[in-house]
Amino acid sequence: MRVELLRMENVRCFGQVELRPGPGVNVLVGANGAGKTSVLEALHVLSHARSFRAGPREALVRRGAPSCHVFAVVEQGGARHRLGLARVAGRWEARCDGVAVQRLEELLRRILVVSFDPGSHALISGGAEERRAFLDWTLFHVEPDFLGLSRRYRRALKQRNTLLRSARSTVELDAWDAELAVAGVAVDALRRRWLARWGPRLRDCLDRFLPELGPVELGYVPGWAAGEALDSVLARSRDRDLSRGHTGSGPHRADWHLEFPEAPSREHLSRGQAKLSAMACAMAQAGLLHEVLGYWPIVAVDDLASELDRVHERLVMEFIQGIDAQVFVTGTGVSPGWSEQGIATTTFHVEQGTLTRLL
């Protein structure tokens, strides 16, 4: 998969600019605050319909502008698609090949962007919600049934929580308990199957990036007591759920985690180690997408050199050199590591509101 053209209008500090990236490694350089991250953010938004930055979606829109637009021409397997996403009056408007689409997933399935940014260490040190979102985004692309099952589960969860807060009849709760259990077990099965495939790739990446921490163990908590049936757990915990007004068990409480022999808890990892662990998660995710779909997603890495020594930065560069993905990397300057590794790059200089190709 390749982006042949990226056009942004009123995204963050940019008025209207376009970028024609190379097929391999694209390096965006410039001073801090120049807008490098916003280019990667635009790619990410086109693929995820949300930013990797914290804050409201409206923060994407340039100050004083009524809306922002991201447009890309994406090539995959000889086919080209024109994709557009706009944030207008607090909502998303999407177009594929000039035609408005009613459901965002029609657009999101057309472009895959695996992103890594300075906040990605939250995959390791943050809360479970971040890790579930990471897991479920991949399932959206590799498991055709996942989106429908996920929606079915969320609908049942919403209905059950409404009943818990209103303390209506147990007959209605029985019905939604059954629906929640069926959909929840199906969602959990897809997550487990994906983790079983992702785990070996993740271990390979971590062995490459952080061999000093020893062989990693990938743990998973489904969101309810291990070894018990979800319908039984829901029935047993009903009184507690009624008193709290929400459902305390189920896939919406699931989590996965990494355990290293030399760093038995997340607090034992340095900031750089947490960053490399999250990087390994992203690269293993990209590798699994390639394995299942037959092509590499686009890879976006923001501020690669931050908090990494030259040795570990070079290890990441060597990994990037070995994959056939289009890559976007930002930095305050061009790292000599690219040329030292013999990696050809297409370089762009980013200044306030402008993008200039250098090489």
N, C-alpha and C positions, 0 to 999 in steps of 0.2 A: 504494500500500500504506500502511495506517495502523494504528498500535497504538491501540486504543480503551481498553484497560485493561492495566496492568502491575502485577502483584502479586509481591512478594518476601517470602520467609520465611527468616530466618536467613542472609541474604546479607551477609557482612562485618559492618558495625556495626548492621545493621537486624534487628529482631525480625520483626514482620509489618507491612508497609505496602503501600499501593496508590496508584497514580498514574493519573489519567484525563487524558491529555495532549490538547492541542488538535491540530487537523489540520495546522497550519503550523509555525512556529518555536516551540519550547518551550525556555525558558531556565531552568536550574537554578542558583540562587545560594546561597552560604553560605560560611562560613569554610573555610580549608584543613583537610582532615581530617574535614569534616562528613559525607561520604558521597556527594557529588555524582558522583564518578567511578564509584562502585559502582552507581549507577542505570544509567549507560551500559554498565557492565560486564555487568549482568544482561541487557540487550538483546543485547549482543554474544554472550554465552554461549548465549542461546536460538537464535542464528543460526549460530554457529560451533562450539558444543560445546567451547569453550575460552575462556579470558580473553585480553584483549589485554595483561594485566599479566604480568610474569615471576613465576615461582614455581609451586609444586605446585597442582594443582586443588583439593586439600583446603583451601587458604588461602581459598577462597570461603566456606567454612562458618564461621558465627559461632562464636567461641570458646565451647566448652562445649556446643554443639548437636550432635546426632548426624547431621544432614543439612541441606541447604539446598534451597529450591524456588523456581523462577521460573515464573510463569504469565502468559500474555498472551492477550487477545482481539485477533485481527488481522483487519482487513477488507481485501478486495481484490476489485474488480469486483463489488461487491454481495454477495459471499459472506463469511461470517464463520467463523473457525476458532478453537477454543480449544486453545492449545498449552501444554504443561507439560514442564518439564525439572527433574530433581532429581539431586543428587549424594548418593548413599546408599552407605555402606560401600565407598567407593573405586570406585564405578561410576556410570554414568549410567542413569537411568530416564526414559523419554520417553513422553508421551501426546499424542495428537491427537484432539480432539473426544471426550474421555473414554475413548478406547481405547488401551491400551498398544501401542506399536510395537516391533518387534523390531530394526529397523535405524534408527540415528539419522538417516540421510539422509531418511527419510520425514518427520521433523520439520523438518530443516534446509531442505528445499525449500519449506516453507510460509512462511518469514519470511526476508527479506533485509535485513541491516543492514550498511551500509558505515561503518566506524568510523575515526575519526582521533583519536589520543591523543598525548601528548608523546613517547612512545616510537616513534611512526611514522616519525621521521627515520631509523630503521634501514633503511627501504626504500631510502634513498639512501646512508647511510654504513655500514650493517651488512653482514652476510654474505649469500651467495647464497640460503641457506635461506629467509630472510624474503621475498625477492622471488619465489622459486618458489611459496611458499605463497599469496602475494597473487595471483599469476597463476592458480594452479590452483583457488583458491576461485571465481573468476569462471567458469572453464571448467566447473566442476561445475554451475553454474546455466544456462549458455548453450549447452553442447554435450552433448546427451543421451548420447553414446557415451563421454564422457571418463571417468566414474567406473569403468566396466567396464574400459576400456583401462588406466587408471592402476593398478587392482588387479591386472590381468594382468601389467603390467610389474613391480610391486613383488614379486609372487609369484615371477616368474622371477629377479629380482635376488636375492631371499633364497635361492632354491635354488642359484643359481650361486655365491653367496658361501659357502654351506655346503660345496659341492663344492671350492671353492678352498682352504678351510681344512683339509679332510680329505684333499686330494690324491688323490681317487678317479680312476677311469678317465677318459680323455679322451673316450670315447664318450658318457658322460653329459653332460660339459661341452659337447660338440658340440650335443646336443639343446637344452640350456638357452641356449646362445649363439644358436641360431636363434630360439627363442621370445622371448628378450630383444630381439633385433634387430627382429623383426616388431612387437612391442608398443611398443618404444621409438621406432621411426620414426613410428608412428601417433600417439603422444603428442606427439612433436615437431611433427608437421604441424598438430595442433590448436593448439598453443601459437603457432606462427608465424602461423596464420590469425587468431588473436585479437589478437596484437600488431599485425598489419597494420591491423586495424580500430580498435584502441585508440590507436595512434600519433597519428593526426590530432586526435582529441579531446584527447589529452594535450598536444600542441603548442598547441592553442587555449587550454587552461587555463594553461599556462606563459607564453604570450604575455601573458595577462591579469594573472597574478600577479607574474611576474618578467621583464618586457620588457627590463630592463637587462642580462640575461645573454645576450641574443641567441637566435637560433633553435636549438632543441634537436635533437640527434640521438639516436634511440633505438636502442641496440645490443643484440644478442642473441648469446649463445654457447650452442649446443645441448648441450654437454657432451662433445663429441668433435671431432676435427679437422675444420675446415670443408672441404667438398668431397669428403670420403671417406664411403664406405658404412659404416654402423655395424657390420655383420657382419664386414667386413674389419678394422676397428679392433679389435674384440673378439678376432679370431683373432691379429692381430699382437701384441697386448698380453697374451696369455695368460700367457706366462712371467713377466712382471712382476707380473701380478695374482696368480699362484700364490705368488710370493715374498712379496707383501704380504698375501695372504689376503682381498682384497676387490676388487671391480670398480671400476676407475678411470675408466671412460668410459661415458657414457650420459646420458639425460635427467635422472637423479638428480643430475647435476653441472651442469645448465644454469643460466644466469644472464642477466639483462637489466640494462642500465645506461643512464644519461643522460649526454650529453656536451654542454656548453655552450661556445660560442666564448670567452666571457669567464671561464669557470671550467673549464679543461680536465681537472681532476681533482677528485674529491670533496672532497679536502682544501682546495680553494680556496673552497668554499662556507662562508659564515658559518652559525652555528646557525639563525638566522632564515631564511636562504635554503634550507637543507636542509629546514626545517619546511614552507616554502611549496612546495617541490618535491614533498614527500610529500603535502601537501594537494592539489596538482594531480593527483597520481596517483590519490588517492581519489575526487576529484570527477569525473575522467575515467572512472574505473571505474563510478561511479554513472550517468553519462550513457550509457555503453555498455549497461549493464543495462537502462536505460529504452528505449534504441533497439531492443534485441533482444526484450525481454519485453513491452514495451508499457506498462510502469508504472515509477514511480520506486521504488527501494529506500528504506528508512528510512536517514537520514543522522545519525550521532552524532559530535559534535565535542567533545572534552574540552579545556578550558582554551584556548579560541580565542585570547585576547589575549596569552598567554604568548609572549615573545620576538618579538612582532610590533609594529611601530610603527603609529600610527593609520592611516596611508595604506594599508598592506598589510592591516590588519584590515578596513578599509572595502571594499577590493577583494574580499575573501572574502565579506563581507556582501552586496555587490552580486551576486555569483554566486549565493549562496543565495536571494536575492530573486527571481532569474530562473528558478528551478526549482520544479516542483510536487511537492516531496517533503516529507514530514514530517521535521522536523529537531529534534534534541536538542543543546543547547549548554550547557556549564557555564562558570562564572566566579565569582569572589569577589563580584562585583556586576554589576548590569545595565549593560552598556555603553551610553552615550548614542548610539552609532552606529546602534543599531536604530531608534530614533525619528527620528534625523537622516535615515536612509534611507527613512523612511516604512514600516517593516516592523512589522506587528503581531505581538506575541509573547504567549505564555501563560507566565507566570512562576511558578516554585515556589521556596520557601525550604526549604533542606535543613539540618536540624540533626541532632545525634546521634540517630539512630533515628526521626526524624520527617520528613514531607514536608507542606508547607502551600502551597496555591495562593494566590498573591497577586493576580494579575490574570488 
